[in-house]
Every structure is written in structure tokens, then in C-alpha cells.
Amino acid sequence: MQKSVCVFCGSRTGADPEFAAQATALGTALADNDWRLVYGAGDVGLMGTVARAAQMAGGDTFGVIPAHLVAWEVGKVDLTRYIVTETMHERKKVMFMNCDAVVLLPGGAGSLDEIFEVLTWRQLGLHEKPVVVLNSNGYWDPFIQLLQHVVDQGFADASLLDYIIPVPDAAAAAAALRDALS
């Protein structure tokens, strides 16, 4: 049975060209490994970059977008499967319920919202899906440091740090996914 990987990432490309390069490499790697891309269905920023790369490599794509973002994020209707939800919460739920693993690419507040919800669900014992943090050029270093700070200050068990798999690039992300999904 085909595995699915949910990718959380920005609706912008960001300041560092490496972010788009890694999004392209990840989209290609997902297709090359016959993993379905599950993502926010936008055709802008890193979202569009990862989806177009997966499509160009012949991959299966599953996009989920709330109605109020279809115009803003340019809903990518040429996906293998395209779903429009009523709310952001429903979007996150559908994306998460249709994946076997999560990858976090660079992104903003929306990506942080998505990853923190997934980590919270893991902390509460609601899932054991692998969560790979693709830390392009150290983009997520402050996030990883924040998680360490939360643990150091006694607001979470040290196991919180075990819920993420930080990797430097798409090749390492694909290797981590192969290990976790086999």
C-alpha cells in the first residue's frame, strides 16, 4: 500500500533560494519513492514548489485547502486529488489523517501552527507518526532551540525532543522517511 507524506511549508518561498531547492528535491524524492504528497493545495511559495516537483516526477498529489484560501494561495486544482474544506482546522485534520509521516519545510506562522498541533497530538499519545524537520541552512534552529527551552524549563518531558527528526536536506529527509516507513 502506498505511503503518504504530509508536507507543511510556506505559502512564500522565503529569502534563501536553498528553501525552494530543497522543496523541489523533496517533491522529487516523494515521487521517486512512490510516496503520495499530502499538503495544503496551494500553488504558491514552497507549497507550489514541492507539489510541482512531485508532479513533474510522476508523483501522486493530495491537496487540502480551506475555501477562504483558494484565491489567496491559488488552489492547485490539477492535483491527483483536491479537497476544499470549510475551515483551517478541518484542513489540518484531513491532511494529518491522510498521511503516514510529516515533513516540515521552512514556513511561517501557519507551518508553526501545523507542526505544534502535530507535536501536541503526539505528546498526548494520539499518534506515533514520524515528524521530519527539514532544517535548510539552519532555518529551524530557533524552533529546535525553543523545544529544548520548553523541556529545560520543565514544561515538557525530554521525550518531546524525540518526536522530531531534524535533517539538513531533502536527501536526509528521504532517508529518514525510508527508515521510519519501512
KAZIBEL-V314474 format. One record per backbone hydrogen bond with DSSP energy under -1.0 kcal/mol. NH is the residue of the N-H (numbers start at 1). CO is the residue of the C=O. E is the energy in kcal/mol with one decimal. If there is no record, write none. Layout:
((NH & CO & E) (NH & CO & E))
This chain:
((5 & 36 & -3.1) (6 & 101 & -3.0) (7 & 38 & -2.8) (8 & 103 & -2.7) (10 & 106 & -2.2) (19 & 16 & -1.9) (21 & 17 & -1.9) (22 & 18 & -2.7) (23 & 19 & -2.0) (24 & 20 & -2.5) (25 & 21 & -2.3) (26 & 22 & -2.6) (27 & 23 & -2.6) (28 & 24 & -2.3) (29 & 25 & -2.4) (30 & 26 & -2.6) (31 & 27 & -1.8) (32 & 28 & -2.8) (33 & 29 & -1.7) (34 & 31 & -1.8) (35 & 30 & -3.0) (36 & 3 & -2.8) (37 & 60 & -2.6) (38 & 5 & -2.6) (39 & 62 & -2.1) (43 & 73 & -2.2) (46 & 12 & -1.5) (47 & 10 & -1.7) (48 & 44 & -2.2) (49 & 45 & -1.9) (50 & 46 & -2.8) (51 & 47 & -2.0) (52 & 48 & -2.8) (53 & 49 & -2.0) (54 & 50 & -2.1) (55 & 51 & -2.6) (56 & 52 & -2.8) (57 & 53 & -1.6) (58 & 55 & -2.0) (59 & 54 & -3.4) (62 & 37 & -2.9) (63 & 81 & -2.9) (64 & 39 & -2.0) (65 & 83 & -2.6) (67 & 85 & -2.7) (69 & 66 & -2.2) (70 & 67 & -1.2) (73 & 69 & -3.1) (75 & 70 & -2.8) (76 & 41 & -3.2) (77 & 75 & -1.3) (81 & 61 & -1.9) (83 & 63 & -2.8) (85 & 65 & -2.3) (91 & 87 & -1.8) (92 & 88 & -2.5) (93 & 89 & -2.3) (94 & 90 & -2.8) (95 & 91 & -2.7) (96 & 92 & -2.7) (97 & 93 & -2.8) (98 & 94 & -1.1) (99 & 96 & -1.4) (100 & 4 & -3.4) (102 & 130 & -2.5) (103 & 6 & -3.0) (104 & 132 & -3.0) (105 & 8 & -3.0) (112 & 108 & -2.3) (113 & 109 & -2.7) (114 & 110 & -2.3) (115 & 111 & -2.7) (116 & 112 & -2.7) (117 & 113 & -1.9) (118 & 114 & -2.0) (119 & 115 & -2.6) (120 & 116 & -2.4) (121 & 117 & -2.6) (122 & 118 & -2.0) (123 & 119 & -2.6) (124 & 120 & -1.9) (125 & 122 & -1.7) (126 & 121 & -2.9) (132 & 102 & -3.2) (133 & 165 & -1.8) (134 & 104 & -2.4) (135 & 133 & -1.1) (135 & 167 & -3.2) (136 & 134 & -1.5) (138 & 135 & -2.0) (139 & 136 & -2.5) (141 & 138 & -1.9) (144 & 140 & -2.5) (145 & 141 & -2.6) (146 & 142 & -2.2) (147 & 143 & -2.2) (148 & 144 & -2.0) (149 & 145 & -2.5) (150 & 146 & -2.6) (151 & 147 & -2.0) (152 & 148 & -3.2) (153 & 149 & -2.3) (154 & 151 & -1.8) (155 & 150 & -2.5) (160 & 157 & -2.3) (161 & 158 & -1.5) (162 & 159 & -1.1) (163 & 160 & -1.2) (165 & 131 & -2.5) (167 & 133 & -2.8) (173 & 169 & -2.1) (174 & 170 & -2.8) (175 & 171 & -2.0) (176 & 172 & -2.5) (177 & 173 & -2.6) (178 & 174 & -2.6) (179 & 175 & -2.2) (180 & 176 & -2.4) (181 & 177 & -2.9))
